[in-house]
Amino acid sequence: MVANRFRNNRVFLCGDSAHIWVPYAGYGMNAGIADAANLAWLIAAYLDGWGDEGILDAYERERQPITQQVSHFVMNHCIEMGRQRREVPGTIEEDSAEGEAARSALGKKAYELNVQQYACKGLNFGYFYDKSPIIEYDGAAQPAYSMAEYTPSTVPGCRTPHVWMADGRSLYDAMGNNHALLRLDPKIDVSPLLSAASGRGMPLNVIDLDPDESSGLYDCSLVLSRPDQHVAWRLRARRAPYRSARPKHLARSLPRTVSASTYRPV
């Protein structure tokens, strides 16, 4: 069961008040934490003054579709689990070749079903926001995911791919609690973007990643990552030299408050 609205003026729903499912593997808790992480940075942006009130509209637009997806995952899993239990063969306990074969077949099916429940990295890390008013999309499709599997991607709306940095830190730790601009081409001058952000009072960290650190997961030159570790925008080209960034067209990524930058090949 998912609420048809996640917001009414100054009241927001998250966690079990917004969605209740069959109790499997803590999906409700995982989704509730994701709700809170999403809502927290949006409210903080508004209260700190660099995000206007419109930024709060992103919460329902982003989180409600995801919880609908989880609802389907959970219910389908519950139905399949019930079917599997009803189909346990009568020979399952026999000390015979037939009994051994039955145990082996059932064990394989049970593993394949339950590994999705207990190792649900796809459900936790693969979801993406594809209709957000504050993400700058570039026409690329987000990769599909299942309960257990996902493909890390820099497509806007996806979770920022995690890597271990050369100094041993987690990229997520290095990004901190603010927006982070990940730069894979040190020749790009991002000072106009930093100036625009500073002018609005918006915290923005710049992190330089070299190819070895990016582990082949970053096929772009710049990635703007939000405080909830989702990609807000990226610069895809990596071959041509670039002039300085000029604040211009990414206001949607930084909710009508800080225009981000457009980069043009020289």
C-alpha positions in Angstrom: 0.0 0.0 0.0 1.5 3.3 -1.1 0.1 6.8 -0.3 -1.3 8.7 -3.3 0.4 11.8 -1.9 3.7 12.3 -0.1 3.2 16.0 0.7 0.5 18.4 1.8 1.9 21.9 2.1 4.3 21.7 5.1 3.6 18.1 5.9 5.7 15.3 4.3 5.2 11.5 4.6 8.1 9.1 4.6 8.8 5.6 5.8 5.8 3.5 7.0 3.5 6.5 6.9 4.0 6.6 3.1 4.2 2.9 2.2 3.5 -0.4 3.9 4.4 -3.7 2.4 4.6 -7.4 3.2 7.4 -7.6 5.8 10.3 -9.1 3.8 14.0 -8.4 4.3 13.6 -4.9 5.7 12.5 -3.3 2.4 10.3 -0.9 4.3 13.2 0.2 6.5 15.5 0.6 3.5 13.0 2.6 1.5 12.2 4.7 4.6 15.9 5.6 5.1 16.1 6.5 1.4 13.0 8.7 1.8 14.5 10.5 4.8 17.9 11.0 3.0 16.1 12.5 0.0 13.8 14.7 2.0 16.5 15.9 4.5 18.8 17.5 1.9 15.8 19.2 0.1 14.6 20.7 3.4 18.1 21.7 4.4 18.6 23.5 1.0 15.4 25.4 1.6 16.1 26.3 5.2 19.6 27.3 4.4 18.3 29.7 1.8 20.0 28.5 -1.4 17.0 26.4 -2.5 13.7 28.0 -3.2 10.4 26.5 -2.1 10.0 24.7 -5.4 12.9 22.4 -4.6 10.6 20.6 -2.1 8.3 19.5 -5.0 11.0 17.1 -6.0 10.5 14.8 -3.0 7.1 13.3 -4.1 8.1 13.4 -7.8 11.2 11.3 -7.0 10.3 9.0 -4.2 6.7 8.0 -4.9 7.5 6.1 -8.1 10.4 4.3 -6.4 8.2 3.1 -3.6 5.6 1.9 -6.1 8.4 -0.1 -7.8 9.4 -1.6 -4.5 5.8 -2.5 -3.7 5.7 -4.6 -6.9 9.0 -6.2 -6.2 8.0 -7.2 -2.6 4.6 -8.5 -3.5 5.9 -10.6 -6.4 8.6 -12.0 -4.2 6.0 -12.9 -1.5 3.8 -14.7 -4.1 6.7 -16.6 -5.5 7.8 -17.6 -2.0 4.3 -18.9 -1.2 4.2 -20.9 -4.5 7.6 -22.4 -3.8 6.5 -23.6 -0.3 3.4 -25.1 -1.7 5.4 -27.1 -4.3 7.7 -28.9 -1.9 7.7 -32.5 -3.2 6.7 -35.3 -1.0 10.0 -37.1 -1.5 12.0 -34.2 0.0 12.9 -36.2 3.2 13.5 -39.6 1.5 16.9 -41.2 1.9 17.1 -42.1 -1.7 18.4 -40.9 -5.1 15.0 -39.3 -5.7 15.0 -37.6 -2.3 18.5 -36.2 -3.0 17.5 -34.9 -6.4 14.4 -33.3 -4.9 16.5 -31.6 -2.1 19.0 -30.4 -4.7 16.4 -28.9 -7.0 14.5 -27.2 -4.2 17.7 -25.9 -2.7 18.7 -24.3 -5.9 15.3 -22.7 -6.4 15.2 -21.5 -2.8 18.7 -19.9 -3.1 17.9 -18.2 -6.4 14.8 -16.7 -4.9 16.1 -15.8 -1.5 19.5 -14.3 -2.6 17.4 -11.6 -4.1 15.8 -10.9 -0.8 18.9 -10.9 1.4 21.4 -9.5 -1.1 19.2 -7.0 -2.8 21.8 -4.6 -4.1 19.8 -3.8 -7.2 16.8 -2.7 -5.1 19.0 -0.6 -2.8 21.5 0.9 -5.2 20.1 0.5 -8.7 16.9 2.6 -8.6 17.0 6.0 -10.4 14.9 9.2 -10.6 13.8 9.6 -14.2 11.2 12.4 -13.9 12.7 14.8 -11.4 12.2 18.6 -11.8 15.7 19.2 -10.5 17.8 16.8 -12.6 19.3 17.7 -15.9 18.7 14.7 -18.2 20.8 14.3 -21.4 18.7 11.8 -23.3 20.6 8.7 -22.2 18.5 5.8 -20.7 19.1 4.7 -17.1 20.2 1.0 -17.0 17.5 -1.5 -15.9 17.9 -3.2 -12.6 16.4 -6.2 -10.8 16.1 -7.0 -7.1 19.6 -8.4 -6.9 21.5 -6.8 -9.8 22.2 -3.3 -11.1 24.7 -1.6 -13.4 26.6 1.5 -11.9 26.0 4.5 -14.2 26.6 8.2 -14.4 23.3 8.7 -16.3 21.5 11.6 -14.6 19.1 10.3 -11.9 21.2 7.2 -11.1 23.2 6.7 -8.0 26.7 8.2 -8.3 29.0 5.2 -8.9 31.1 4.4 -5.8 34.9 4.0 -6.1 37.8 3.7 -3.7 40.2 6.7 -4.0 43.9 6.4 -4.2 44.3 7.5 -0.6 42.1 4.7 0.6 39.0 6.9 1.2 35.5 6.0 0.0 34.4 8.5 -2.7 31.1 8.9 -0.7 33.1 9.9 2.4 35.1 12.4 0.3 32.0 13.9 -1.2 30.6 14.7 2.3 27.1 16.0 2.9 26.9 18.6 0.1 26.8 18.7 -3.6 30.1 17.4 -5.1 31.5 18.2 -8.5 33.6 15.2 -9.7 36.2 16.2 -12.2 37.9 13.6 -14.3 39.6 16.2 -16.6 41.7 18.6 -14.6 42.0 20.9 -17.6 38.4 22.0 -17.2 38.1 25.3 -15.4 35.1 25.0 -13.0 35.6 28.4 -11.3 32.5 29.9 -12.8 30.3 27.2 -11.4 32.0 27.5 -8.0 31.4 31.3 -8.1 27.8 30.8 -9.0 27.3 28.4 -6.1 29.2 30.6 -3.7 27.0 33.6 -4.7 23.9 31.7 -3.7 25.4 30.3 -0.5 25.3 26.7 -1.9 28.0 24.4 -0.6 29.8 22.7 -3.5 32.9 20.5 -3.2 35.2 19.7 -6.1 36.8 16.3 -6.2 39.4 15.3 -8.8 39.4 11.7 -9.9 42.0 10.2 -12.1 41.2 7.3 -14.5 42.7 4.7 -12.2 40.4 5.8 -9.4 37.3 5.9 -11.6 37.6 2.2 -12.3 36.2 2.6 -15.8 32.8 3.6 -14.3 33.0 7.3 -15.4 32.7 7.8 -19.1 32.4 11.6 -18.8 34.5 14.6 -17.7 32.3 16.1 -15.0 29.6 14.7 -12.7 27.5 16.8 -10.4 26.4 14.6 -7.5 23.7 15.6 -5.0 23.9 15.2 -1.2 21.9 12.0 -1.5 24.5 10.6 -3.9 22.4 10.7 -7.1 23.7 12.3 -10.3 22.1 15.7 -11.0 24.1 16.4 -14.2 27.1 15.3 -16.2 29.4 16.5 -18.9 29.9 13.5 -21.3 32.6 14.7 -23.7 36.1 13.8 -22.8 38.2 14.3 -25.9 38.2 18.0 -26.8 39.9 20.8 -24.8 37.4 23.1 -23.0 37.1 26.8 -22.3 36.2 27.9 -18.9 32.7 27.0 -17.7 30.1 29.6 -18.0 27.0 29.6 -15.7 24.1 29.1 -18.1 21.6 26.3 -18.4 21.6 23.8 -15.5 19.3 25.7 -13.2 17.1 22.6 -13.0 20.0 20.7 -11.5 20.4 23.4 -8.8 16.8 24.3 -8.4 16.3 27.7 -9.9 18.9 29.1 -7.5 22.3 28.3 -8.8 22.8 28.1 -12.6 25.4 25.4 -13.3 27.6 25.5 -16.3 27.7 24.7 -20.0 31.0 23.6 -21.5 31.8 24.1 -25.2 34.7 22.6 -27.1 37.2 25.2 -28.2 
